[in-house]
Amino acid sequence: MPSSRTLCTLMLCFFMSACSSLQHTKTGFLDNYELLKPSDEYPDTLLYRSAQFDKAQLQQISTIYLPKFEVWLTANDNAEFLSVNQSHIVRLSNYMQSQLKKKLSSYYQVVTNKPVTLNDQVLTIKGAFTNIDFQETSLDVRDFVPVKLVYNAGKTAYLAATEQTEAVTSVSLESAFYMGNGVQPVFMMTASKQLESVVKANGAENVEAVKAILDIWINNFVTGMTNNKMAKN
């Protein structure tokens, strides 16, 4: 049905944009991973949507309860190369929550503490960071061209002198949506994304590389939710 297709597109906007093929996380944050199915429209996305979670129900939402994103990360065997520590993760969780609240507040009542009353006008969005990783980029077949090799050599020398490294930043999230006081999620998904960026080996500025990915997800989600809100009026 067109409405179901529109709904899935809306919710997927939270996470999707130009991903390559990535592994899906399965941390235990979500209730049932067996319900997740590959998206027909978006790569690197598994999703579940309850039949009851339709466009009409979505348009009833007036309040969004947005607790901080949780952290369900496994130890990084590549930590000697690049990493983000616990304090960085806290900053990212705060950033995700504050940006979503700021951008959605013109359209919804956004609360960060659990409402006393949870009715059908309240949507709870829970999420977790399930993977944050940095992998150093390396030369491939396309790099074996004289001009490219010269460029790469100069770039490598510059990055080494400034204690920076060109890396692929990988971020994965898991999320579940709940309507009212329901204990079963009406929507679940896992999504991953990669971006190439220049980061520092000491990890101090790597948060900015992760934020670049979060900003894409935040802006897409806000656009989808606010378009839905305006369509209601």
Backbone as numpy.savetxt, mean C-alpha at the origin, in Angstrom:
# Nx Ny Nz CAx CAy CAz Cx Cy Cz
-21.86 -7.53 -13.17 -22.70 -6.34 -13.17 -21.82 -5.09 -13.17
-22.22 -3.99 -13.86 -21.41 -2.78 -13.91 -21.11 -2.22 -12.53
-22.10 -2.25 -11.61 -21.87 -1.67 -10.29 -20.80 -2.44 -9.53
-20.78 -3.77 -9.66 -19.77 -4.58 -8.99 -18.40 -4.28 -9.56
-18.33 -4.13 -10.86 -17.06 -3.82 -11.51 -16.54 -2.46 -11.05
-17.44 -1.48 -10.96 -17.06 -0.15 -10.49 -16.56 -0.21 -9.06
-17.23 -0.99 -8.23 -16.85 -1.10 -6.83 -15.46 -1.69 -6.68
-15.19 -2.77 -7.40 -13.87 -3.40 -7.32 -12.79 -2.44 -7.78
-13.07 -1.69 -8.86 -12.10 -0.72 -9.35 -11.83 0.34 -8.31
-12.87 0.81 -7.64 -12.73 1.81 -6.59 -11.82 1.34 -5.48
-12.08 0.15 -4.95 -11.31 -0.32 -3.82 -9.88 -0.69 -4.22
-9.71 -1.19 -5.44 -8.38 -1.55 -5.89 -7.50 -0.33 -6.09
-8.11 0.82 -6.34 -7.33 2.04 -6.51 -6.48 2.36 -5.29
-6.87 1.86 -4.13 -6.10 2.08 -2.91 -4.67 1.58 -3.08
-4.50 0.51 -3.84 -3.21 -0.15 -3.85 -2.51 -0.23 -5.19
-3.23 -0.01 -6.29 -2.65 -0.41 -7.56 -2.06 0.75 -8.33
-0.93 0.50 -8.96 -0.35 1.40 -9.95 0.95 0.81 -10.46
0.96 0.37 -11.71 2.16 -0.05 -12.42 3.05 -0.99 -11.65
2.53 -2.10 -11.23 3.33 -3.09 -10.50 3.94 -4.10 -11.46
5.04 -4.69 -11.05 5.60 -5.83 -11.77 5.20 -7.09 -11.03
5.63 -8.25 -11.52 5.22 -9.50 -10.89 5.93 -9.69 -9.56
5.17 -9.80 -8.50 5.72 -9.91 -7.15 5.04 -11.04 -6.41
5.70 -11.50 -5.36 5.10 -12.54 -4.52 4.09 -11.91 -3.57
3.04 -12.66 -3.27 2.03 -12.19 -2.33 2.42 -12.59 -0.92
2.18 -11.70 0.02 2.46 -12.02 1.42 1.29 -12.79 2.01
1.58 -13.56 3.02 0.55 -14.33 3.73 1.01 -14.42 5.19
0.77 -13.34 5.92 1.35 -13.19 7.26 0.46 -13.71 8.38
-0.84 -13.84 8.12 -1.78 -14.16 9.18 -2.59 -12.95 9.62
-2.31 -11.79 9.03 -3.08 -10.59 9.36 -4.53 -10.74 8.90
-4.74 -11.30 7.73 -6.09 -11.51 7.22 -6.68 -12.80 7.76
-8.00 -12.84 7.83 -8.69 -13.99 8.42 -8.57 -15.26 7.58
-8.70 -15.11 6.27 -8.77 -16.31 5.42 -8.18 -16.00 4.05
-6.99 -16.48 3.81 -6.33 -16.23 2.53 -6.91 -17.09 1.41
-7.62 -18.15 1.77 -8.20 -19.02 0.75 -9.30 -18.32 -0.03
-9.88 -17.27 0.55 -10.94 -16.53 -0.13 -10.39 -15.58 -1.20
-9.12 -15.27 -1.12 -8.52 -14.31 -2.04 -8.33 -14.93 -3.42
-8.70 -14.16 -4.43 -8.55 -14.61 -5.81 -7.79 -13.55 -6.61
-7.04 -13.97 -7.63 -6.31 -12.99 -8.46 -7.27 -12.03 -9.14
-6.88 -10.79 -9.20 -7.67 -9.80 -9.90 -7.54 -9.99 -11.41
-8.65 -9.85 -12.12 -8.63 -9.95 -13.58 -8.06 -8.70 -14.23
-8.05 -7.60 -13.48 -7.67 -6.32 -14.06 -6.30 -5.82 -13.61
-5.86 -6.24 -12.43 -4.64 -5.68 -11.87 -3.65 -6.78 -11.50
-2.37 -6.61 -11.86 -1.35 -7.59 -11.47 -1.01 -7.46 -10.00
-0.45 -8.52 -9.45 0.07 -8.51 -8.09 -0.98 -8.12 -7.05
-2.21 -8.55 -7.29 -3.29 -8.25 -6.37 -4.18 -9.48 -6.20
-4.42 -9.83 -4.96 -5.40 -10.86 -4.62 -6.50 -10.18 -3.83
-7.75 -10.54 -4.07 -8.83 -9.84 -3.39 -10.01 -10.75 -3.09
-10.80 -10.29 -2.15 -12.07 -10.92 -1.80 -13.07 -9.81 -1.53
-14.28 -9.95 -2.07 -15.36 -9.00 -1.81 -16.62 -9.76 -1.48
-17.21 -9.44 -0.35 -18.48 -10.04 0.04 -19.58 -9.59 -0.91
-20.53 -10.47 -1.17 -21.66 -10.13 -2.04 -22.49 -8.99 -1.47
-22.46 -8.84 -0.15 -23.23 -7.78 0.51 -22.56 -6.41 0.40
-21.29 -6.41 0.04 -20.55 -5.14 -0.03 -20.68 -4.58 -1.43
-21.83 -3.95 -1.70 -22.09 -3.42 -3.03 -22.01 -1.90 -3.03
-22.29 -1.32 -4.19 -22.16 0.13 -4.34 -23.12 0.88 -3.43
-24.34 0.36 -3.27 -25.32 1.02 -2.42 -24.84 1.09 -0.97
-24.25 0.00 -0.49 -23.74 0.00 0.88 -22.56 0.94 1.02
-21.72 0.98 0.01 -20.56 1.86 0.04 -20.97 3.32 0.12
-22.05 3.68 -0.57 -22.49 5.07 -0.58 -23.15 5.50 0.73
-23.47 4.56 1.60 -24.05 4.91 2.89 -23.00 5.39 3.89
-21.74 5.18 3.57 -20.67 5.47 4.53 -20.58 6.97 4.81
-20.59 7.33 6.07 -20.38 8.72 6.48 -19.17 8.87 7.39
-18.77 7.76 8.03 -17.64 7.79 8.96 -16.65 6.69 8.60
-15.38 7.03 8.61 -14.32 6.05 8.40 -13.48 5.96 9.66
-13.43 4.76 10.22 -12.57 4.50 11.38 -11.25 3.97 10.85
-10.18 4.70 11.16 -8.88 4.42 10.56 -7.81 4.23 11.63
-7.70 3.04 12.19 -6.60 2.79 13.13 -5.27 2.78 12.39
-4.19 2.92 13.15 -2.87 2.92 12.52 -2.58 1.57 11.87
-1.85 1.63 10.77 -1.44 0.39 10.11 -0.53 -0.40 11.04
-0.77 -1.69 11.08 0.04 -2.57 11.92 1.30 -2.99 11.17
2.19 -3.66 11.88 3.46 -4.09 11.29 3.55 -5.61 11.41
3.56 -6.28 10.27 3.67 -7.74 10.23 4.83 -8.09 9.31
6.01 -7.62 9.66 7.19 -7.83 8.83 8.00 -9.00 9.33
8.62 -9.72 8.40 9.56 -10.78 8.76 10.97 -10.21 8.73
11.89 -10.90 9.37 13.27 -10.43 9.41 13.84 -10.35 8.00
14.63 -9.30 7.76 15.21 -9.07 6.45 16.62 -9.64 6.41
16.82 -10.71 5.63 18.14 -11.31 5.52 19.13 -10.39 4.82
18.62 -9.37 4.14 19.47 -8.45 3.40 19.74 -7.19 4.21
19.56 -7.25 5.52 19.65 -6.06 6.36 21.01 -5.41 6.32
22.06 -6.20 6.01 23.39 -5.62 5.94 23.52 -4.66 4.77
22.63 -4.78 3.79 22.65 -3.85 2.65 21.85 -2.59 2.97
20.56 -2.74 3.13 19.68 -1.62 3.40 18.53 -2.09 4.28
18.06 -1.22 5.13 16.94 -1.62 5.98 16.22 -0.40 6.51
15.04 -0.63 7.04 14.33 0.38 7.82 14.13 -0.21 9.20
14.43 0.56 10.23 14.32 0.01 11.58 12.94 0.29 12.17
12.75 -0.11 13.41 11.42 -0.02 14.04 10.92 1.42 14.10
11.81 2.36 14.40 11.38 3.76 14.48 10.92 4.26 13.12
11.55 3.78 12.05 11.12 4.16 10.71 9.72 3.62 10.41
9.46 2.39 10.83 8.15 1.79 10.60 7.06 2.57 11.32
7.34 3.01 12.53 6.39 3.82 13.29 6.08 5.10 12.53
7.11 5.72 11.98 6.92 6.94 11.19 6.04 6.67 9.97
6.26 5.55 9.32 5.47 5.21 8.14 4.01 4.95 8.49
3.77 4.29 9.61 2.41 4.03 10.06 1.70 5.33 10.38
2.39 6.22 11.08 1.82 7.54 11.40 1.54 8.33 10.13
2.45 8.24 9.18 2.31 8.98 7.93 1.10 8.49 7.15
0.95 7.19 7.04 -0.17 6.60 6.30 -1.50 7.07 6.91
-1.60 7.00 8.22 -2.83 7.37 8.89 -3.12 8.86 8.74
-2.10 9.69 8.97 -2.31 11.15 8.95 -2.66 11.65 7.55
-2.03 11.09 6.52 -2.31 11.54 5.17 -3.71 11.12 4.71
-4.10 9.91 5.04 -5.45 9.47 4.70 -6.50 10.32 5.41
-6.27 10.59 6.68 -7.21 11.40 7.44 -7.30 12.81 6.87
-6.17 13.39 6.57 -6.14 14.75 6.03 -6.90 14.85 4.72
-6.68 13.90 3.83 -7.25 13.98 2.49 -8.73 13.56 2.43
-9.16 12.75 3.40 -10.54 12.27 3.40 -11.48 13.13 4.24
-10.92 13.97 5.10 -11.74 14.68 6.09 -12.72 15.67 5.48
-12.48 16.11 4.26 -13.42 17.03 3.61 -14.69 16.32 3.15
-14.65 14.99 3.13 -15.77 14.22 2.59 -16.40 13.28 3.61
-15.61 12.85 4.58 -16.08 11.91 5.60 -15.63 12.39 6.98
-16.33 11.92 7.99 -15.81 12.05 9.34 -14.80 10.92 9.53
-13.54 11.28 9.68 -12.49 10.28 9.83 -12.02 10.29 11.28
-12.12 9.14 11.93 -11.74 9.04 13.33 -10.63 8.00 13.48
-9.75 8.24 14.44 -8.65 7.31 14.69 -8.84 6.52 15.98
-9.86 6.86 16.74 -10.26 6.08 17.90 -11.56 5.36 17.59
-11.71 4.17 18.09 -12.87 3.36 17.77 -14.16 4.04 18.22
-15.12 4.24 17.31 -16.39 4.88 17.68 -17.16 4.06 18.71
-17.91 4.76 19.55 -18.73 4.08 20.55 -19.80 3.24 19.87
-20.37 3.79 18.80 -21.41 3.09 18.05 -20.90 2.76 16.65
-20.95 1.50 16.30 -20.57 1.06 14.96 -21.83 0.61 14.22
-22.28 1.45 13.28 -23.47 1.11 12.50 -23.10 0.98 11.03
-24.11 0.88 10.17 -23.86 0.64 8.75 -23.30 1.86 8.03
-23.18 2.97 8.74 -22.57 4.16 8.15 -21.09 4.28 8.47
-20.57 3.32 9.21 -19.16 3.35 9.62 -18.38 2.26 8.88
-17.34 2.67 8.19 -16.43 1.74 7.52 -15.11 1.72 8.28
-14.71 0.55 8.72 -13.41 0.38 9.39 -12.40 -0.15 8.39
-11.28 0.53 8.29 -10.21 0.11 7.38 -9.00 -0.27 8.21
-8.65 -1.53 8.19 -7.46 -2.01 8.89 -6.42 -2.45 7.87
-5.17 -2.18 8.18 -4.12 -2.56 7.25 -2.84 -2.90 7.97
-1.93 -3.52 7.25 -0.64 -3.90 7.83 0.44 -3.84 6.77
1.60 -3.32 7.16 2.78 -3.43 6.32 3.30 -4.86 6.45
3.38 -5.57 5.35 3.80 -6.98 5.42 5.14 -7.23 4.76
5.64 -6.26 4.03 6.98 -6.39 3.47 7.51 -5.01 3.11
8.71 -4.71 3.53 9.44 -3.53 3.10 10.86 -3.98 2.88
11.31 -3.88 1.64 12.62 -4.44 1.32 13.31 -3.58 0.27
14.62 -3.60 0.31 15.44 -2.88 -0.66 16.42 -3.87 -1.28
16.44 -3.91 -2.60 17.38 -4.78 -3.30 18.22 -3.93 -4.25
19.52 -4.08 -4.13 20.42 -3.30 -4.98 20.25 -3.70 -6.43
20.16 -2.68 -7.31 20.05 -2.96 -8.74 21.41 -3.38 -9.28
21.40 -4.16 -10.34 22.65 -4.63 -10.94 22.55 -4.54 -12.45
23.69 -4.64 -13.13 23.71 -4.58 -14.58 23.02 -5.79 -15.18
22.29 -5.59 -16.27 21.71 -6.71 -16.99 22.14 -6.65 -18.45
21.55 -7.49 -19.28 21.97 -7.58 -20.68 21.86 -6.23 -21.38
20.86 -5.46 -21.06 20.65 -4.18 -21.73 21.75 -3.18 -21.40
22.50 -3.43 -20.33 23.53 -2.49 -19.93 24.84 -2.68 -20.69
24.96 -3.76 -21.45 26.21 -4.02 -22.14 26.26 -3.28 -23.48
26.16 -1.98 -23.38 26.30 -1.05 -24.49 27.32 -0.02 -24.03
28.35 0.30 -24.85 29.43 1.19 -24.39 28.96 2.46 -23.71
28.04 3.19 -24.34 27.59 4.45 -23.75 26.92 4.20 -22.41
26.12 3.16 -22.35 25.41 2.85 -21.10 26.40 2.45 -20.01
27.42 1.69 -20.38 28.42 1.27 -19.40 29.17 2.47 -18.84
29.50 3.41 -19.70 30.18 4.62 -19.23 29.28 5.39 -18.28
28.02 5.52 -18.65 27.06 6.22 -17.78 26.94 5.52 -16.44
26.80 4.21 -16.46 26.65 3.46 -15.22 27.89 3.56 -14.35
29.06 3.55 -14.98 30.30 3.66 -14.21 30.37 5.00 -13.50
30.01 6.06 -14.23 30.03 7.38 -13.61 29.00 7.52 -12.52
27.82 6.97 -12.75 26.76 7.03 -11.75 27.14 6.24 -10.51
27.73 5.06 -10.70 28.14 4.23 -9.57 29.18 4.94 -8.72
30.14 5.61 -9.38 31.17 6.34 -8.64 30.55 7.48 -7.84
29.60 8.18 -8.44 28.94 9.28 -7.73 28.17 8.77 -6.52
27.41 7.71 -6.71 26.62 7.16 -5.61 27.51 6.67 -4.49
28.65 6.05 -4.84 29.57 5.56 -3.82 30.15 6.73 -3.03
30.49 7.81 -3.73 31.08 8.97 -3.06 30.09 9.64 -2.12
28.81 9.56 -2.44 27.79 10.19 -1.60 27.09 9.20 -0.68
27.63 7.98 -0.58 27.09 6.93 0.27 25.63 6.62 -0.06
25.32 6.63 -1.34 23.99 6.30 -1.81 24.04 5.07 -2.71
22.90 4.45 -2.89 22.81 3.24 -3.71 21.51 3.27 -4.50
21.58 2.83 -5.74 20.36 2.69 -6.53 19.74 1.34 -6.19
18.50 1.37 -5.78 17.86 0.14 -5.30 16.41 0.07 -5.75
15.89 -1.14 -5.74 14.47 -1.36 -5.97 13.80 -1.47 -4.60
12.88 -0.56 -4.34 12.12 -0.57 -3.10 10.85 -1.38 -3.30
10.66 -2.39 -2.47 9.47 -3.25 -2.56 8.63 -3.07 -1.30
7.35 -2.85 -1.48 6.44 -2.68 -0.35 5.20 -3.54 -0.59
4.77 -4.24 0.44 3.54 -5.03 0.37 2.63 -4.67 1.53
1.35 -4.65 1.26 0.34 -4.37 2.28 -0.74 -5.43 2.24
-1.37 -5.64 3.38 -2.59 -6.42 3.46 -3.64 -5.54 4.13
-4.88 -5.66 3.70 -5.92 -4.78 4.24 -7.26 -5.51 4.31
-8.05 -5.10 5.30 -9.40 -5.66 5.47 -10.35 -4.53 5.83
-11.54 -4.56 5.24 -12.57 -3.55 5.49 -13.74 -4.21 6.22
-14.29 -3.48 7.17 -15.42 -3.98 7.96 -16.53 -2.94 7.96
-17.76 -3.37 7.77 -18.91 -2.48 7.85 -19.56 -2.58 9.21
-19.82 -1.44 9.84 -20.51 -1.42 11.12 -19.79 -2.24 12.17
-20.56 -3.03 12.90 -19.99 -3.87 13.96 -19.72 -5.30 13.48
-19.69 -5.49 12.18 -19.43 -6.82 11.64 -18.04 -7.32 12.00
-17.95 -8.60 12.30 -16.66 -9.19 12.66 -16.02 -9.89 11.47
-16.78 -10.10 10.41 -16.23 -10.68 9.20 -15.95 -9.57 8.19
-14.78 -9.57 7.58 -14.46 -8.53 6.61 -15.35 -8.61 5.38
-15.72 -7.45 4.86 -16.50 -7.40 3.63 -15.59 -7.26 2.42
-14.34 -6.92 2.68 -13.37 -6.77 1.60 -11.99 -7.05 2.15
-11.20 -7.86 1.43 -9.82 -8.14 1.83 -8.94 -8.12 0.58
-7.70 -7.74 0.78 -6.78 -7.78 -0.35 -5.33 -7.78 0.11
-4.48 -8.28 -0.75 -3.04 -8.13 -0.61 -2.54 -7.47 -1.89
-1.57 -6.58 -1.76 -1.03 -5.89 -2.92 0.44 -5.56 -2.69
1.18 -5.51 -3.77 2.60 -5.21 -3.70 2.98 -4.23 -4.80
4.06 -3.51 -4.56 4.54 -2.54 -5.55 6.04 -2.37 -5.42
6.69 -2.08 -6.55 8.12 -1.80 -6.57 8.38 -0.48 -7.27
9.40 0.23 -6.80 9.88 1.43 -7.46 11.40 1.46 -7.37
12.04 1.94 -8.43 13.48 2.17 -8.36 13.72 3.54 -7.77
14.70 3.64 -6.89 15.02 4.92 -6.27 16.46 4.89 -5.79
16.96 6.05 -5.45 18.30 6.17 -4.87 18.14 6.36 -3.38
18.76 5.48 -2.61 18.61 5.51 -1.15 19.98 5.49 -0.50
20.00 5.79 0.78 21.25 5.78 1.54 21.42 4.46 2.26
22.67 3.99 2.28 22.94 2.67 2.85 22.70 2.61 4.35
22.71 3.77 5.03 22.51 3.74 6.49 21.05 3.67 6.89
20.14 3.72 5.93 18.72 3.57 6.23 18.02 4.83 6.68
18.77 5.90 6.93 18.17 7.11 7.51 17.15 7.75 6.58
17.38 7.69 5.28 16.48 8.36 4.33 15.63 7.37 3.52
15.72 6.10 3.88 14.97 5.10 3.11 13.47 5.22 3.30
13.07 5.85 4.40 11.64 6.08 4.65 11.03 6.86 3.49
11.79 7.79 2.92 11.26 8.60 1.83 10.97 7.75 0.60
11.79 6.73 0.36 11.55 5.84 -0.78 10.25 5.07 -0.59
9.99 4.64 0.64 8.74 3.93 0.93 7.55 4.88 0.82
7.73 6.11 1.30 6.65 7.10 1.22 6.22 7.35 -0.22
7.16 7.28 -1.15 6.83 7.50 -2.56 5.80 6.48 -3.04
5.92 5.25 -2.55 4.94 4.21 -2.88 3.63 4.46 -2.13
3.74 4.79 -0.85 2.53 5.03 -0.06 1.72 6.18 -0.62
2.40 7.22 -1.11 1.69 8.38 -1.67 0.83 7.99 -2.86
1.33 7.08 -3.69 0.54 6.62 -4.84 -0.72 5.92 -4.36
-0.57 5.01 -3.40 -1.73 4.28 -2.88 -2.71 5.23 -2.20
-2.19 6.15 -1.39 -3.05 7.10 -0.67 -3.87 7.94 -1.65
-3.19 8.52 -2.64 -3.88 9.39 -3.59 -4.92 8.64 -4.41
-4.61 7.42 -4.82 -5.57 6.63 -5.59 -6.80 6.27 -4.75
-6.56 5.89 -3.51 -7.67 5.52 -2.63 -8.57 6.72 -2.34
-7.95 7.85 -2.04 -8.73 9.06 -1.74 -9.55 9.48 -2.96
-8.95 9.42 -4.13 -9.68 9.76 -5.35 -10.90 8.86 -5.54
-10.71 7.57 -5.34 -11.83 6.65 -5.48 -12.93 6.89 -4.47
-12.55 7.09 -3.21 -13.55 7.30 -2.16 -14.28 8.62 -2.33
-13.57 9.68 -2.69 -14.22 10.99 -2.81 -15.09 11.05 -4.06
-14.68 10.40 -5.13 -15.54 10.33 -6.32 -16.84 9.62 -6.01
-16.74 8.55 -5.21 -17.94 7.83 -4.79 -18.83 8.72 -3.94
-18.23 9.51 -3.06 -19.01 10.39 -2.18 -19.74 11.45 -3.00
-19.06 12.04 -3.98 -19.67 13.08 -4.80 -20.75 12.50 -5.70
-20.58 11.25 -6.12 -21.59 10.61 -6.96 -22.88 10.39 -6.21
-22.77 10.31 -4.88 -23.95 10.11 -4.04 -24.80 11.36 -3.97
-24.12 12.53 -4.00 -24.83 13.79 -3.78 -25.48 14.29 -5.05
